[in-house]
Amino acid sequence: MNEGKAAPGKFDKSTRLMLWTLLVVYIFNFLDRQILNILAEPIKSELGLSDTQLGLLAGPAFAVFYAVLGIPIARFADRGSTNRSRLISVSLIIWSGMTALCGFAQNFWQMALARIGVGVGEAGCTPSAHSLISDTVAPEKRASAIAFYGMGVPIGSLLGLIIGGVVNDIWGWRVALMLVGAPGLVLALLLPKLLIEPRRIGLMKGEASPSGPAQMPVGKAVGEVFASRAYVLLLVAASVAAFLSYGKGLWTLSLFIRSHGMTTTEVGILGSVTLGIAGVFGTWLGGWAADRFGAINRRHILTLPAVGMAVAAPIQFLGYGAPIWWVAGLLILVPTILNAAYYGPAYACVQGLVRKELRAVAASVMLFGQNLIGLGLGPFAFGALSDWLQPMAGTESVRWVLFGAAWLGFIPAFFFWRASLRLNDELDKQG
């Protein structure tokens, strides 16, 4: 049976166009966000940064504003009168333009301000996109649809590694940042024609009235979202998973450069396979498995994320310790697949655990946790710990940090398992 397969061909024509358009937008989202990972070492060298400052640029400079602005923007997206297509288009203009400006930075503070601008722009994308998907896709296909959108994470990261690595070696990191920012500005102009707001053409089964739940204060809306125990458990699991993913994503690349003596082009190509292609497959697999086995018992929507992250931990530990680069790459491949499988199942559950009038807010609160804790603290904490260990470990300090991070994967695995036990009861409450 393949009903749950995350292929856009399983949806009608208008839904396929929406999913493909949103996927391309999300690819640009993560390309612009994550290209800093492959450019970290040359930026550090030219601007004279410490690992701590590098972690701040990759994490808090982006994540704090992204997370804080995400909730009020999502509340605006949940209003029945809001055109989410235009909201995403404006957001795309902001983050693409600010990515290009990163290429002009002359010091830490200029780069930090530009990264803040990227975060401000990207805050308007995913909550609106998840809300659009949930309004037009049947619940039994929701995990596959959201996972299809979520493939923008590894694809964007993959392209960032390849483009950033190659362009940096030829023309430098500044040209790489300008080059990836420009196409988003063009796409933003086309987006209102490609992405139709279902509220405008009556595709939704029901509309929130202007005086209904969509108008409740932000605090009350968030309080209703937190009334779901399964949601809280998912929030913890996804936030810790993001903390580890963002931290390992940045510093694994530095490990291959520092400990294995590879160039940015070589690391970009290796990373595109071990982190990019494997991440795409893992994200698709998670959505497919959630729809396929969740149809049997809805607790199994989260079985793969829970089991997968537990299995991934010891394999990833061995990968970080491998003395040969290609052995390390192979060992990191399987954990990357398993760790990426949570996106579709987790966010599909989020959309099913709340009323439709609160879907964008529910997604934004999840993103708040993932980005403030994950992106905000992950790269920074890993970098600060690397600096602290450097007197003892020297150039191997990053490897030491990653050793510990590998075993922390048991934490999100536990919380995904606990959330799965509550899904049947809580999803029934929302129909």
N, C-alpha and C positions, 0 to 999 in steps of 0.2 A: 504493500500500500504506500502511495506517495502523496496522499492528499495534503500532507503538511509540509511538503518540500518548499523551501524558500525560493521559489523561482517566480519572477514576475509574470511569466506566461500562464500561471494558474489564476490570474485575476483578469477582470474585464479590461478593455482597452484604456478607458480613462484612468483606472486605478494603476495600470502598468505605467502610463505616462507620469502619473504623480510619483510613483515609487522610484522610477529611474531618475526623474528630475531631482527629487530629494536626495537620492544617493549621490548624484554628482555634486550637489551643494555640500553634502556632508564630507565628501572627499576633499573639497577645497577647505572646508572647516578644519579638518585634521592635518591636511598638508601644510596649511599656514601655521597651525598651532605647534606641530611636532617637528618641523624642519630644523628647529633650533637644536634638536638632539644630535643630528649628524654634524652640525656646524659648531657644536659646543667647544671643541678643542681649538680650532682656529680663532674663534671669537675670544676665547680666554687668553690666547697668546697675544693677539693684537691689542686688546683693550686692557691687558694686564690684570685679569680677574683671578680671584681665588675660587676654589671649588664651592665654597659657601655662596659667593656672589653668583656663580654660574647656576647653582641650584635655585637661588632667588629669582633669577630671570626666567628659568624654565618653569618654576612653580608659582610662588605667591604673587609675583608681579602680574601674572596673567589670571591666576585662579581666584584671588580675593574679589576682584571686581566682577568677574564672570559669575561667581557664586552669589554674591550679594545682590546684583542686579537681576539675576535670573528669575527670582520669585516674583517681584512686581511686574516684570515684563511678561511672565507667564500668566499672571492674573489678568493682565490686559489682553493677552491672547485668548483667554477663556471667555471673554465677553462676546455675546452673540453678534455685536456690531463690528467686531474687529476682523479685518481682512488679513489673515495669517500669511498669505502669499506676499503681500506688500511688506509685512513686518519682516519676513525672512529676507526679502530683497534689500531692504534698507540695512539690515544687519550685515549682509554680505558685502555691501559697499564699504561699511565702516571697517570690518576686520581685514578685508583685502587691502584697502588703502593703508592701514596702519602696519600691516606686514611689510609692504613695500618701504614704508618709512623706517622700519628697523634697519634697513640697509644703509641708512645715512647716519646712524648713531656713531658718535665719537667717543663716548665714555659710558660707564655703567648706568648713570642716571638717565641719559637720553635713551638708551636701550630699554630701561625699565619703563619709562613713560610710553614708549611705542608699544611695548608688550601689554601694558595696561589697556591701551586702545584696542588691541586685538581682543582682549578679554571682554571689553565692553561690547564690541560688535557681536562676538560669538554667543553672548548671553541670550540673544533673541532667536536662535536657530532651533535647537533640538526640542525644547518644550512645545513650540509651535508645530514642529514636524510630527512629533508623537501624537499630538492632538489631532492633526489632519489625518494621519493614518488610522487612528482609532475611530474617527468619525465615518470613515469610508470602507473599512475592512471588517468583515465578520469576525466575532470573537474567536472562532475556532481556527482562523488563519492569522490571528494577530501576532503571535510570536514569530511566525515566518516572515511576515511583512516588516515588523520592527527589526528583526535580525537582518533582513535584506538592506534596510536603511543603515543598520549598524555596521555593515561591511565597509561603509565609508571610513570607519576608524582604521582598520588595517590597510585598506587600499590607499588612503591618504597618507598614512605613515610610511607605507612602502614607497610611494612616489616621492615623498619627502626625502627618504634615504637615498634613492637613486639620483634624483635631480640635485639635491643638496650636495651629495658626495662628488658627483661628476663635475657639476658647475663650479664648486669650490676649488677643485684641483686645477681647473682650466682658467677661470676668471676671478675666483675668490668668493668669500661668503657674502659680501655685500650684493654682488650681482645675483647670487642665488636667491636672496630674500626679495629683491625687486622683481625677479623673474616669476616667482610663484605668486606674488601678490597681484600682478596685472590682470591675468585671465579672469579672476573673480569679479573684477569691475565690469567686464564685458558680460559675463553671465548674469549679473544682477540686473542689467538692463533688459534682458530677455525673459527673466523669471516670471514677471506678472502675466506674460502671454502663455507660458508653459505650465504654470502651476495655478490651477483654478480653485478658488475658494468654494467648497461645497455649500457653505452658508448662503452663497449668492445665487445658486442655481437649484436649490431645493433637493440636494442629494442626501441630506441628513434626514433620519427618520423623525427627529423632533428637534425643536429649537428651545434654548433657554430664554425665557422671557426677560426683558430688561429689568424687571423688578424681582426676578427669581434668584436662585442660588448663585448665579454668576456674578451678582452684585454684592454678595456678602463681603465684609472686610477681609483683608489678607490674613490677619491673625486668626479669625474664625475659620477661614477656609483651611489654613494649615492645621489648625486644631482638629478639624474633622478628618483630615488625611491621617493624622497621627493616632486617631482612634482605632485604626487597624493595627493589630499586633503583628500580623504577617508583614505589613508594610514596614514597620519599625525594624523587624529582623532583617528584611531585605535591604533596608537603608544601611544598616551596620555592615552586612555582608558586602554590599557593592562598594561602600566607602573604603573598607579595608582592602578589597580587591583592587580598587583604583590606586590606593596608596602604594601598593606593591607594584602594580603594573607601570605606573608613571615613573616610579623610582628606578625600577629595573630597566625600563625602556631607555632612559637616558644613560644610565651608568654601565649597562651591558655594552653599549657601543664604545664608551670610553675604555672599558676593560679590553676590548679587542685592539684598540689603538695603543694603549699603554703597555699591556702585558703580552700581546701577540705581535706588536710592531707593524700593524696594518695601516694602510693609508685610508683616507676618508672614502675614496672611490671603492676600495676593496671592502671596507666595512659596510658601505652603502649597498653593495651587491649582496654580500652575505646577509645583512640585516633584512633586505627585501625578501629573502627566502625564509629565514628563520623567524622573523618577526612579522613580515608583511603577508606573504602568501599563506603561511601557516595560520596567521590571524584571520584572514579571509575565510579559509576553510573552517576554522574553529567557530567563527561567528555564524556561518551558514549552518554548521552541524548542530549548534545549540538551538537555533530556531526550528530546524527540522525535527530534532528529537523532542522538543517541547510540544509541538503540535501532534507529532506521531504518538508519543507515549502518554501525553497529557489527555488524549482522547480516551484512553483506557482508565486512567486514574489521574486526576488533576494534580495530585502531589508529585507526580513524576515530571511535571513541567520543570522542576528544579533538581531532579535527580542527577542529571549530567553535570551541572555546575558543582554540586556538592561532592560527588564522587571524583570528578575530574580534577578539581583543585587539590584534593588529598593525594591522589596518585601522582600529580605533577611535582609535588614538593621534593621528594628524594631524587627524582631524575634531574630536576633543575640544579640541585646541589652538585651532582656529579658533573654537570655541564660547566658550571662555573669553575670547577677545580681541574678540568681537563687541561693538560699541558700543550696540546696541539690544537690549533684554531679550528680545523675542520671537524675534529672529534667534538669539540665544544659546541660547534654549530649544530651538529646532528643531535646531540643530547638536549639542546635547548628547543629543538623543533617540536617534539611531542608535548612538552609542557606548555608551549605557546598555544598550540591547538586547544588543549584542555582548559587553559586559563581564559581563553577568548570566548568560550561557549556560553558564558552567563548572560551576555548582553540581551539577546532576544527574549529568553525566558524571564529574566528579571523585570525588564521594562514592560513586557506583555502583562505580567502579574500586576504591576503598578497600575496599568490602565484598567484592569478588571477589578481592582480592590476599591475603587472610588467611583462616584457618580461621574457621568460624562462632563458635567459642568465644572469638575475639579481636575480633569485629566492633565491639563498643562501645568497646573500648580503641583500636582503629585509628581510629575516628571521633573519639574524644576527643583523641588525639594530634594529629590534623589540626586539630581545633578549638583545641587548645592553641597551635599555631603561628599559626593565623589570628587568634586573639583576643589573644595576647600581643604578636605582631608587628604584626598588622593593627589591631585595635581599641585595643590598649594603646599603640602607638607612633604610629599614623597620625594621629589628631586632634591628639595632643600635639605631634608633630614638625612638623606643618603650622602649628599655632598658634605654637610657639616660633620657627619660621622667619619667620612673619609679623611677630612682634614684633621680630625682628632686622632685618628689611627695612624696618620702618616709618619710621625716620629718613630713608631714601632714597626710599621709594615712597609714604609717607603712607597714605591710605585705600585705595590700590591695592595694598598689600602682599600681600593675599590673592590677588589676580589673578596677581601674579608667582609666587607659590608654585604655583598651579594650572597655570601655563604649564609649569613644569618637571615637575610630576606627570604631565601628559598623556603626555609622551614616555617615561616610565618603564614604560608599558604593554607595551613590547617585551620587558621582562624576564620576566614570567609567560608571555607568548606563547612565548618560546624554551623554557622549562622544560616547558610542556605538550606542545610538539612533541617534545622529547627523551623524555618519559615515554611518549608514544604509540608510539614505536619499540620499546618493550619489552613492550607489553601482550600481544601474542599468546603469547609464550613464558611470561610470568609468570602470566597467567590460566589457562593450560593446567595449571600445576602444582597449582592448587587445584581443578581440575575445572570 
